[in-house]
Amino acid sequence: MRTYKWCSQNPPPCDSISGNVMRDGDNAGGQLSSVSGKSATGQVTHTTDQADTPKGQITITLNTQTDTVYADNLSYCGPSSPVAACGA
């Protein structure tokens, strides 16, 4: 995801542009271990930005009405999300 810090002005993790492609500076991964209704829990096992996306337990919740996923106070919008649902 975006860090909102440009690599031309900040050390990694940072965002950059190559040609017409923006490269997000915060990448994280892990594994989900349980699902209940529209929520899932799991572990973030690696991250490039420990401050914004820390390792450890995570809960992810889907809102099908707004096509939005919430994960630890962050919103991720799908293609059917309403305008400004994720700050854009």
N, C-alpha and C positions, 0 to 999 in steps of 0.2 A: 504494500500500500504506500501511498505518498507520505513522505516525511515533511514536506513543505520547506525543506532546506535544500538549496541548490549546491551541487558539487563544486561549481565554480567559486563558491564563497564559503563552503564548509567542508570539514572532513567527513568521511563516511561514518554512519549511514546517511546518504543524501540522494536526492533525485537528480537525474540528468536527462539530456535530450540528445539523441543520435539521429540525424536526419530529421524525419518527421515523427519519430517514435519517442515517447516519454518513457523513461525507465524509472520505476518506483524504487526507492531506496530501502524500504522496510519489507523484508520477506521473512515469513515464519512458517513453520510446519509442525506437524505432530500427528496425534491419533485420537479419534473419538472412541470412547469406550462404552457409552450407554446413551439410550434415547428414551425419552418419556414425552409423549404427545408431540409438541412442536419444539422441544428443547433437547439438546444433546450436550453431554459433558465429555471432557477428555483432557489431554495434556499437550501443551506446547512444548516440543522437545528441542527445537532450534529456532533461532531468531537472529536477524541482523541488527535489530534495534531493541536492546534489552529494556530501555526506558519506556518506550511506547508499547511494545509487545513482549512482556516478560515471559520467561519460561515458567511452567507450572500449570495448575488447573485452569481450565477455561470452560465457560458455559456459553452455548450458542443457541439463540432463540429465533425461530422463523415467524414472521408476520405475513401470512399469505394475502391479507387484504391490501397491504402496501408493497408487496414484493420486496421486503426488506429483511435482512438478517442482522441481529444484534449480537455482539460479542464483547463482553466486558466494557460496556459503555461506548462502544464504537458501532456505527451503522454502516452497513454495506448494502447498496441498492442494486436491484435487478433491473432489467430493461423495462418493466412495467411500473416502476416506482413513480409516485407523483413528483412533480417539479419541486426542488428544494428539500426533499426528504432526507438527503444525505449531505446537505450543505452546498450543493452545486446550483 
